[in-house]
Amino acid sequence: MASDATSPARLTIRSQVKALTGSPMAPYYFVVASVVVLSALGILMVLSASSALAQSTKGDPYYYVLRQIGFLVAGLVLGAVLSRMKPTVLRGLGWPAYVLALVLLLLVFTPLGVEVYGNRNWLKLAPGVQFQPSELAKLALIVWAGAVLHAKRSRLGEITQLAMPLIPFGALLLALVLAGRDLGTGLIIGLILVMILWFVGTPLRILAPLGGAAAALVLLLVFGSGNRMARISIFLDPQSNTDLSSQPMAAVYALATGGWWGLGLGASKQKWGGLKDGPHTDFILAVLGEELGLFGVLLVIGLFALLGWAGFEIALRSDSLFNRLVAAGITSWFVIQALINMAVVMHLLPVLGVPLPFVSYGGTALLASLMATGVLLALARDTPQARAYLASRRKSARPRMTSVMAATKED
């Protein structure tokens, strides 16, 4: 009897959830909601996590958060502009975006390039003004790959048409990033390229050798760098180098100390030196877990899960190959990078230097992520259901405008 009594309520909840997620604009609004909350939480946590370090190194506790807010505003403006573009316009930007990314990555190896922590992946435009071209290259690669494969959509059954020019041109961007010794970003770009090839239906006999070659290259880069070998050794045995292992161990301690509800906003202890220079960047999730507890960590995981569902739903609903590939590529980028960052913070992977999208401090990373969100929103507005819904809204609004104008003329 109890189960019979509760079944109508369960059916009602299920129908409400189905109606909510099945509405034409649901993915659009879920993307907006998840990104807005993640970005707002990121600003809050950058303020909390960076204040001590900013005071000691810059003499201003608000130094990092004010810069992050500036990039947030710029990213929101650019994202809003991109979100109103037609997919045909975005598709036309594929090759220009690729060429721009290629030029910027090449400029890193000129006197304009700046080396940070052993990685040459920054461009210095003016004193105190620098950015990371490899972050913008992620979005450029996805849009360019979508445009190239869309143009050849009738011939993708041919292996040569599928591979050219995607694999060699994509590998060129990856090679430039790895030449700057940025293995973490190179890993993300490589995974984006593999995911795009997988989404477009590349046979396993092609993907398997590519994956093997990529794994061999990663091992070569790891064994060729003493710093990377030290990170692997620390991951396998933290006692092998207690000085270098203090940062990842401090992240684990921070998460363990937070408990269910955390110590309270601003009350983190590990940000005062345990996490060294990373409390507001790659290890910001550790500070969040310490201050907001398991609740805060699960909130972040849930927001990325929501963003992932919405992004892949946009891809599934799209009726254009370009839209499907770009939506799936951007969503894969966000989800994969978030998973890698979380795994590093939880000591499930060696330290890779990968920020948490929308949350970690980093102007170029935030700017690129918000621009990618704008592209994703533009594609969400172009699904068949969304087009029909928006068209019906425009039609229903016209008579009211006409009647108002007629009444005004009569008056």
N, C-alpha and C positions, 0 to 999 in steps of 0.2 A: 504493500500500500504506500509506503514511504517513497519508494522509487517511482511509483506511478504519480504521486503528488508532486514530486520534484521535476519530473520529465518535462512538463509544459514550460516551467521556468528555464530549464536548460535549453529547450528548443528556442525560447524567446531570446536568450542571450546569444545563442549561436546565430540566429537569424539577424540580430542586431549587428553582430560582428561581421557577418557576411555582407550585410547591406552597407556597412561602413567601409570595409576594405574593397568592396566591389563597385563603389561609386566611381564615376568617370574621372574625377579629380583627386581621388584618395591618394594615389602615389605622390602627386604634386604636393599636397598639403603635409603628408608625412615626411617628405624630404625637407620641406621648409621647417617643420616643427623640430625635427631631430637636429638639423644643422644649427638652428637658432639657439636651442638649449645647450648644445655642445659648445658653441662659440661663447655664449654667455658664461657658462661654467668655466671655460678656458680662461677668460679674462679674470674671473674671480680667483681662480687657482694660480694664475701667473702673478697676480698681485700678492697673494699669500706666500707663494713659494719663493718668489724672487726678492722680496723686500729686504731680507737680511743680507743677501749677496750684493744687491744693488747698493745698499747703504755702505757696505764695507769697500766695494770696488769703485763705485761711481759717486758716492757721497749723496745719493738721492734714492730713497726707498721706492720711489715711483718711476724710476728710470725705465725699467723694462716694460712695465704695464702700460705706460703712456705711449711707448713706441708700438706695442702690440695693438693698442686701441687705434692708432693712426693707420696701421695696415688693415685692421678690421674694417674701418670706414672705407678705405680705398677698395678693399675686396668686395664689400657689399655693393658699392657703386658699380664696379666692373661686372660683378655677378648679376646685378639687376639689368644691366645693358645686354649682357649675353642671353639672359633668360627671355628677352623679348625678340630675339632674332629667330628668323625662320631657319629650319634645318638646311634648306637649300643654301642659305648664306653661310651657315657654319661649315657646310660641306666644301664650299668654295674657299674657305680659309685653311683647308687642310695642308696644301703644299706651302703657302706662305708661312704658316705656323711651324712647319718642319724646318724650312730654310732659316727662319729666325732662331729657332732652338739650336740648330747646327752652328750658326755664326756665333751665338752667345757662348756655346760650349767651347768653341775654338778660341774665343777671346780670353778664356780662363788661362790659356797657356802663353798669353802675351804679358807685358808689364802691368796690364790692368788686373791680372789674376792675383788672388790673395790666398795664402796657405793658412789654414786654421786646423790645429790639432793634427798636423801631418797630412791633411787632405787639401788638395788644391782644387777647390770647387766653388770659389767665391769671386765675384767681380767687384772691384772698388771703383765707384763712379765719382766720389767726392769724399772729403774727410767725414767719417762717421756714416757714410751712405754706401752700402754694399748689398748685393743680393746674390742668390744662389740659382744660376741658370738651370741646374739639373731638376729643380722642382717644377719649373715651367715646362721642361722637356717632357715630363710625364703626361701633361695634358696635350701638348703638341703631338706626341706620339700617338695618343689614342684618337684624336680628331683626324690626323693624317691617315692613320691606318684604316679608319672607318671610311674615309673618302676614297682611298685607293681601292679597297675591296668592294665598295659599292659600285664604283665605275666598272669593275670587272665581274660583277655579280653573275652574269650569264656564262662565264667561262671558269668559274671557280672549281669545277670538276677536274680541270687540268692541273696537275701538280706544279708545272712551271708557272702557270698564271697565278696560282695561289702563293707560291714562294717569292716571285719577283713582282715588284721590288721590295716587298714587305720585309723579308728576312735580312737581306744585305743592308738595306737602309736603316732598318730598326737596329741591327747589330752595330752599325756605325755610331749611332747615338749612345748605345750601351758602352761601346769601346771608349768613347771620349770620356764618359763618366768614370769608368774604371781606370782610365789613364790618369785621372786626378786622384786616384786611390780612395775613392768614396765607395767602398764595398757595399754599405748598407743601402744607399740610393740605387746603386747598380743592381742590387738584388731585386729591389722593387720594380725597376724598369724592366729587367729580364722577365720577372713573373707576369707583368702586364702584357708583354709581347707574347709570352706563351699562352696566357689566358685568351687573348684575342684570336690567336691561331686555333685554339681549342673551340672557342665559340663559333668560329666560321666553319668548323667541321674538318679541320686538318686531320688526316689519317694518323693513327698511332705510329705507323712505320716511319713517319716524318718527325713526329713529336718526340719519340723515344731517342733517336740519335741526337736531336737538338738538346734534349734534357741531359743526356750523357755528356755532351761537349760542354754544356754550361756548368755541370757539376765538376768536370775536370778543370775548367778555368777557375772556378771558385777555389778549389783545392790548391791550385798553383799559386793563386794570389795570397791565400792564407799562409802556405808554407814559405812564400817569398817575403813575408813581413814578420819581423820579430814581435811587433806590437800585436798583430792579429794572433800569432801563435800564443802569446801570453794570455790573450783573452780566452782562447780555447782551453789552455791549461787551468786558468782560474775557474772556468765553468765546470771543468771535470773535477778539480780539486782546489777549493777556495784557500786551503792552507798552503798551497804552493807559493803564493805571493800575497801575504796579508796586506801589503800596502795597496796593491792594485785591486784586490778583491774587496776592499772596504766599501767601495761605492755600491756594487751590486748586492753585497750583504746588508748594507744600510737600507736598501730598498725593501728587502725581505723583512728586516726588523720593523720598518715603518708600517708595512702592511699588517704584520702580526700585532703590532701595538694598537692599531686602530680599532680592533674588535668589531662589534656589530655597528655601532653608531659613531665611532671616531672620538678623538680627543677634543674636537671643536675647531671651528674655522680659525686659522692662524696659530694653532697650538702645536704644530709639528715641531719635533725636536731634531729630526734628521736633516731638515733643511738648513740647520745652523752649522753645517760642516760635514756631516756624515755622507751626504750625497754629493759633496764637493761642488763642482760648478754645474751640476745637472739637475737640481731640484725643480727648475722651471722649464726644462727642455725635455730630454729623453726620459727622465725619471719623474715627471710631474704626476703620473698616476700613483706613485708611491706616496707622495705628499697628500694627494687626494684621499688615498686609502687610510692614511694615518689620521687625517683631520675629519673626514666624513665617514670613515669606517667601511665595512662591507656594503652597507647601503649605498654609499657613493660609488663604489666600484661597480656594483651591479647596475646602478643607474646608467653609468657610462656604457657598460656592455649592452644593456637593453636599448640604448639610443643608437648604437652602431648596428645592432640587430634590426631595429626598425628602419634605419637608413638602408641597410642591405636589402631588406625585403622590398622596400619602395623602389629602389634602383633597379633591381632585377624584374620587378613587376612592370616597370616602364619598358624595359627591354622586351618582355614577353608580349606586352600589348601593342608594341610598335609594328607597323606594316611596312617599314623601310629597313633595308639591311644596314644602312648608315646609322639610323637611329638605334637599332638593336645593338650593334657592335659598340657604339660610343657609350650608350647607357650601361651596358654590361661591363665595358672596360673601366669606366669611371668608378662604378660601384665596386668592382674587384679591387681597384687601387685603394679605395678607402678602407675596405674590409680587411684586405691582406695586410696593409700597413698597420692598421690598428691591432690586428692579431699578433703581428711580430713585435710591436712595441710592448704589448701586454705580456707576451711570453718572456721578453727580456727582463721586464720589471719583476716578474714572478720567478726569475732565475730558471726558466725552462729553455732559454736559448742564451748563447754568449752575447755580450754587449755588441750591438751592431750600429748604434748611432742613428736610429730611426725614430723620428718624433711621432707623437700621437696626433692624428689629424684633428684640426680645429681646437685642440686643447693645449698642446705644447707651445711654448714661446718659439717664435720664428716667423719673421715677417713674410719672407718669400713663400714659405710653406703654407701659411694661412692665406695669402693672396692667391696662390695657385689653387688651393682647395676650394675657396669661395668662387673663383672663376669656373672651376669644374662643376660646382653646384649649379651655377647659372646655366651652363650648357645642359646639365641634367634636367633642370626645370623647363628649358626650352623644348626638350624632347618629350617631357611629360605632357606638355600642352599640345603635342602633335600626334598623340595616339588617336586612332579612329574614334574611340568613345569620347575623348576630350574635345576633339574637333567638333563633333556633333553637338556636344553639350554647350560649348562656347558659342557655336553658331546659333543655337536655339535661344541662348540668352541675348545675343545681339538682336535677333529678330523680335523677341518679345519686348525689347527696350525701345525699338523704333516707333511703334504706334504712340507710346506715351510721350516721346519727345515731339512727335508730330502734333499731337493734340495740345501739348503745352505751348508750342510755337503758334498754333492756330488761335488758341485762346488769347495769347499775348497780342496777336495782330488785331483781333476783334476788339479788345480793350482799347 
